[in-house]
Structures are given as C-alpha cells and as structure tokens.
Amino acid sequence: MTDRRLRLAVGILSAAGAAVAGYLTYARYTDTTLVCATGGCETVQRSDYALLAGIPVAVLGLGAYLILLGTALSASELARVVGAVVAVSGTLFAAYLLYAQIVVIDAVCQWCVASDVLIALLAVGCSLRLRSG
Amino acid sequence: MSRRTYAAVGGVALIVAAALIAASVIGTRGGEPAQADQLSPNDAPALLQGIPQTGPALGRRDAPVTLVEFADPQCPYCAQWSGQAFPELVRDYVRPGKVRIIFAGLAFIGPDSDEALRFALAAGRQGKLWQVMDLLYANQGAENSGWVSQDVLREVGDAVPGLDVERALRETQSQEVESQLAAAKDLQARLGVRSTPAFAASRAGGQLAPVQVTSLDAGGITPSLDRLLAR
C-alpha cells in the first residue's frame, strides 16, 4: 500500500478515535450519562482507571488521536516515527485498560472497546507507514 | 526504514506504554483513600469515588475475600452499621482491593423496604447502589409510614451524581431487579439469616459462611475479615 493511502486510512481512523474520545471527554466534564448498550460505561468511566495522574484517560486519548491525525497530514519520517510510537504505545495501554475492565472492574464500556479497536488498527497502519518510507 | 529505526520505535513505544501502565497502577492502588472518619453518613460519593461498582457489588472483582451484607433499607441498625463500620471497611479493605462487598437486600420490615430496595437495586444497574443506600439510610422515616414515596426516591436519586433517576425508577420492576431480590432471598434462606444487618464471607470463589459481628462498628467484623485474608 502506498504511503498516501496509508495516510488517508490513518487520518480516517484517527478522526473516528478523536470523535469517540471527544464524546467521553464531553460526558465527563458535563456529567452527561453515556449512551451505553453494554451497561458498564458509567462504572468504567467513574473508576480509578479512568484517571491517569489526575488527568481523565479520555483527554489523553483525545490528545493521542489528534497527534495521530497530525501525523497523517505529513509524509515526513518524523511524522511516521511519531505516529508509530503513539499508536503502538497507545495500543499496549489500551490492552491493559481492557484487562482492567474485564478482570478488575467487571464492567465493559463499549466506547472504550471501540477506541481499542481503532487504536489497534492505527498501530497496524502506522507500522506499515514505517515500512513504506 | 532500517532495522535500527524499527527497534528504536518499538523500544520507545514499550517504554511509553510501561510508564502509562505504571502511572495507572500507582493511581489505582496507591492513591490516598478518602478520609472515612471525617465523613457524615451521606458523604458516600467521596468515600466511594473511583471504586468499581457492578450491580450490588462494591470493589475489585479479583479481591481475595467476598463479604455479603444482608440489609433492609428501613432497618435502623443497618443504618448505624452503614454510618460507623462501612466507611472504615471501604477505606481499609475495599479500596485497597482486599475485600469485595455484595449487597443482599431484604425487605424484612415491610412495603417501604421493598420500594426502597427496588430503587437501590435499579440504581445498581448504573453502578450507584451504594450511594443510594447511604442516602436512604440517612433519610429513614418511620417504619412503613409510606415515607418511601416517588418524591423521596427522586430527591435521593437527584443527590447522586451521574444517576439517571427516571431510568432507575422505570427499572424498579425490571427482570434484573426481580432476579436480585430472589437471589438475596435464596441466600438468606440458605444461610439461615433471620435479622439485619447480617453478614457472610468467604475467600473468593469459596463457600459463604455466616459471620457473627460483635458490634456495629468496624471492629465488630474486621477480625473475621483478617482471618480470611490470612488464609
């Protein structure tokens, strides 16, 4: 796949991820009840795991997706390296949070799972971009 | 790109992920707990902030000890236990991940107990049972005087941050609430519980056994929990 197509894919996935993280951030700061089919979104979002050093994980996620969106706009080596680092580390952290939802909190947030899928796909896309350089 | 670049990207990503996970582990295990002794009975939101709640369960799913609390929302001794023992148990046992408490609601006292219980269990579907129970205890009226009105339930619900009150009211007759009421009754019959508050405990996954409390403060139950934790 060409870098141009990969950048398009990374851009679309990052925008989708930013929308999910943006919704979670909005709900957190406006105390809005999340739309939730799995029934565990509030439990997860109000657990200790939803905060990292006092910062909502949703905000960190939003930041990460915006960085990834930024990397999709550039064909430079720096953009490809930064994209891969952010997406791969984000995927590993997302896997840890998914483990926490299933094993510790005993509740699953559908928005988090959607974000997990998106960041995992982004890790693949951004890693392929490294190869295409 | 060179192999060296791949290795560098992988290494940096691992370090970043490890740092994020470490920060999360420290934040969820090592954080300062709420100062339970300074809390008034309806300060549950601060006391319970960040502790996982799923239905009637409070605490980490992988906690080594499970404690079941049989309680009636109209029972004054349950309110006393909730005000005196519960905050300390949450601070010293639940928040650190040692004990998971399961609420087994019983409507021993009468129709107002049933109304209150159903609302609390419905709030449990939103992870808010323990906050609601705390407020119900703090607002107990005369037994079966009709004090558990829709207005009181709305007032209690409105005081719980993040609770969708109308949804909770709608779900008081739901199948899930019925199932939880039936499960608590079955457990009560199996363990021979005849009064509230009453307790049963076990190592995770083990056989529940009744726990006799010697007083309504935390000291009345912590020796039993410590024995189970030491096994």
Interface residues (C-beta under 8 A of the other chain):
Chain A: D31 T33 G39 G40 E42 T43 R46 S47 D48 Y49 L51 L52 A53 E77 R80 V81 A84 V85 V88 S89 G90 L92 F93 Y96 L97 A100 V103 V104 I105 D106 A107 L130 R131 G133
Chain B: M1 T5 Y6 V9 G10 V12 A13 L14 V16 A17 L20 I21 A23 S24 G27 T28 G31 Q49 G50 I51 P52 Q53 T54 A57 R60 R61 D62 R125 Q126 G127 K128 P161 G162 D164
